Amino acid sequence: MIPTNEKVSPGRAVGRIPPLSINQVCTRGWTFEQDVEFLASERFDTISLHMPKLESVGVERAAQLLTGAGLRVALINSTGFFTLDDETRLREQTARTFRHIEWAARLGAPALLVIAGAAVGRPWEDQRDLFRRVVDRLLPEAERHGVRLGIEHHNPLRPELSFVNRLSDALDLVEEVGAAYLGVVLEVSNAWTERGLHDNLRRRHRWLVIVQVNDFRLPTLCTNQRVPIGDGAIPLGAIVGTLREAGYRGDYDLELLGPVIEEVGYAEAIRRSVTAFKELWGAVPDPPGED
């Protein structure tokens, strides 16, 4: 059975309150403890964890901090970066991802973001077939722990990180596998210019694990020129509107990074983005049957 993203945050209505998590990537220069303290002080209730920060404090300490602050975990971001044509390294990387799946289960995270990795220089189809073998190893462990794996479509300027560079390719891949515990992390800043975006969202939203939101300033000369929501060019209202009308009921995840965010300041960038997203959410009509 394919998960349908019907669950929402505890205590939240589906309608006027957006299910928004704050990703620790937004505050790269802060510690895990600083993140938790800030989110608690701002009365946010949902967090997405950044793997280097989680590794720095350990799972036990992370669980204590999150429980103490009453924070729900929406996603752990990220695992993978598989060296698809090097079996020795691949065994080590797969074992690491097994460990990350276990961590996600212990922290109550329903999903783990996966960066597919690459075999640079080989045809896309060959890389897909190699990655499918990795997926076949991972899925039994993901199902055993009840953690959904979400493949992120990555920026094509970094082909060494992932061969999956388009939302449509990620959706094709997970549909071919057809497994309940495999889906796609929609990164809006990597997808908003894609051909057929809204058609894909209408027809295939059931495969989405989470939707990562931010904004994008034009012009740009770097891969992560993200800005607070409302300061850039992404038509986020139209994208969210399509998702809600189609029936997507999962989390949205605020993921800000890049030089502009550093200049604005972490706290200010998050506050401005949350305010803008709430206003955007309020302007999107409720689907029939919701209030």
N, C-alpha and C positions, 0 to 999 in steps of 0.2 A: 504493500500500500504506500502511495506517495504522500509524504507530509504536506499539509495544505496551509501551514502558517496560521492556524486558527487561534492559537494562544496569544494573549496579550499580557502585559505586565500585571502583576498582582495589584489589585486595587484601582486599576485604570479602566476607564470606559473606552470602547473602541472609537467613539465618535470624536468629541471635541478635544481630547487630550492626546497629543501625539506620543506614540511609544518610541521615545528617543533615548538612546544610550550615548554616553560620552566615552570615546575611545582614548586610552592612555597615550596614543600617538600624538594627540593634541597638545600634550605637555611633555614633550620629549626630554626636556632639561630638568624635570621634577622627579623626585623619588616616588616610589609606590605609596609611601606614607603621606607625602604631600598631596598626591592625587586624591586619596581617600578623604583626607581632611578638607580639601577644597570642595569636593562633591557633596560631602555631608553638610558643610557650611552653606552651600548654595541650594540645599534641599533637593538635589538630584537623587534618583533612586536606582538608576541602572548604569552599569559601567561595562566597557569592553576592555579586555586586558591585552597589554602589549607584551609579547613573549620575553624580550630581554628584561623587562621590569619584573615579571613573574619569576624568572630564573634568579634574579638578584636577591629576592626575599625568600623564595621557597614557598611551596604550596601550603604548608602548615601555617606559616606566618600570614600569608595572603588570606587564607580562610578566616583567621582570627580578625584581621583588619576589616574585611568585607562584612563579616557577620556583625561586628561591633558597630559598623556604620549603617547597617541595614541595606546594603547595596546588592542588587541582583546582577549577575553576570550574563550578558547577552551573547558574548562571543569572546574567543581567545584568538588573538591575531599576532603571529601566524606561525605555521610550520611548513615543512617541505623544502623548497629550493633543491629538488632532487637532481642529482647528476645522472641523467637517464641512461647514458651509455657507459657508465663505469660501475660494474656490479659490486666491486669491493666497497666503494663509497656509498652506493645505493643501499647496501645492507645496513650500514651504520646509520644512514639517514632515515631508513624505514624504522629501525629500532627506536630512534629518537622520536619519531612521530607516534609510535605506539605509546611511548611515555607521555607525550603531550595529550593524547586521547584520554589516558587515565587521569591526568591532571584536570582536564576539562570536566570529567565526570565527578571528580572529588569536589570541585568548586561549583557544581551545579550549572555549568555552562552548557547550553543545548547545542552549541556549534563550535567548530574549530576551522579557522580559515586556512586553506592550503594554497601555497604557491607551487605551481606544477614543476618548475625547474625546466631544464632543457638539455638537448644534445645539439649544441650550436653547430650549424653548418649542414645538418641533415635535413632532408625534406620534412615539411610539417607533418605529413601523414606518418612518417617513420617515428617522429617524436610522439605523436598521439598514441601509436601502438605500444611504444615503450612505456608511456605513462599509464596506459590501461593495465599493464602488468603490475605496476605499483599500486594502482587502485584496487586491483583484485586482492593484493596482500592486505591492504588497509581496511577494507570494508567489513570483514568479519569482526575485527577488533572494535571498529566504530559501532557496529550493531550490538556487540556484547556489552558495551558501556553506555549505549543509548545516546551517543554523540554524533551529530550530523556533520559531515565534512563538506565544506563550502569552497569550491574552486574559484579563486579570484582571477578575472581577466586583467592582465598586467599591462603596463605602459609599453608600447612596442619599441621605444627607445632603449629598453633594457632587455634585449633578447636572451642574455645569459641568465636572467632570473626566471623567465617563463616563456614557453612557446605559445601559451594561450593569451592572445592579445585583444580579442574581440569578445564582447558579450555573446554574440551569436555563435561563435565557435565554442565557448564554454557551455552554452545551452545545448548545442548539438552533441557535445561530448557526454554530458550527463544523461541526456535522453537516450543515447545509444546504450549506455550502461543500464539505465532504468532501475536503479537501486534506491530504496527509500532513504538510505543514510548518505546519499551523495547529492549535492546541490550546487548552487552558484551563489557567490557573493557578488552582488551588483555594486560596482564602484562607479558612481555617477560621473565623476570627472574623467573616467576612461571610456565612457559609453555614450555621453550625451550627443556626440556628433555622428553616431552610427546610423547607417541606412537601415530603415525598418525597425528602429528602436521601439516605437509605441506599439507596433504590431506584435513584436516579440513579447513585450510586457503584457499585452492583453492575452495572448495565446499561451504563454509559457511561464507565467508568474508563479505557478505552483512549484517550480524548481528553485525559486529564490530562497536562500537561507536568511539573508539579511540585506538591507540596502544601505550602503555607505554614502553619506551626503556631505557636501561641501560646496564650494563655488570656485570658479576658474577665471582668472584675470587675463584679458587679452591686451597686447600680444605677450607671448612668453618665450623665453629661451632656455627654460629648464623643465625637468619632468614633473616637479612638484610645486608649481606656482599656484597653490591654492590660497584662497582668501576667505574671510568670513562670509557666511551665507548672506546674499543680498548685495555683495560688493562686486560680483563678477557677472559673467555672461550666461551661465547655465540656466535654462528655463525650468527650474526645479518645480515650480508650481504645476506646470503641465505634466511633468513626469510623475509626480506624486498623485495628481488627479487621475491619470491613466491607471496607476497601480491600484488606487482605492476603488475606482469604478470596476476594475477587472476582478477584484476580490482579494488582493494581497492584504493580509492582516498581521504580518510579522513586524519585527523591529526595524527602525531606522537607526543608523549609527553615525554620529558626528565624527568625521575623521579629517582633521586639519593638520597640515604640515607644510613646511617650506619657508622661505625667507620672509615673506610678508607676515606670516603668523608670528614669527620671531619678533618682527618689528612692532606689530600691534600689541603683542603680549598675550600669553596663554589665556589668562583669566578674561581679559577683555574680548579676545576673539571668540571664546566659548560663549560668553554672555550674549554678545551681539548675534552670534549664529543661532543660539537657542531662541532668542526673542524673535528673530526673523523667521525661523522655522515654525514657531507657534503661530505667527501671523499668517504665514503661507498655509499652514494646516487649517486654520480657521476660515480661510477664503475658499478652500476646496469644498464643494458641495458634498454632503453626506450621501453615500449610496442609499438606495431605497431600503427601508427597514431599519435604518440606524438613526439614533438621535443623541 
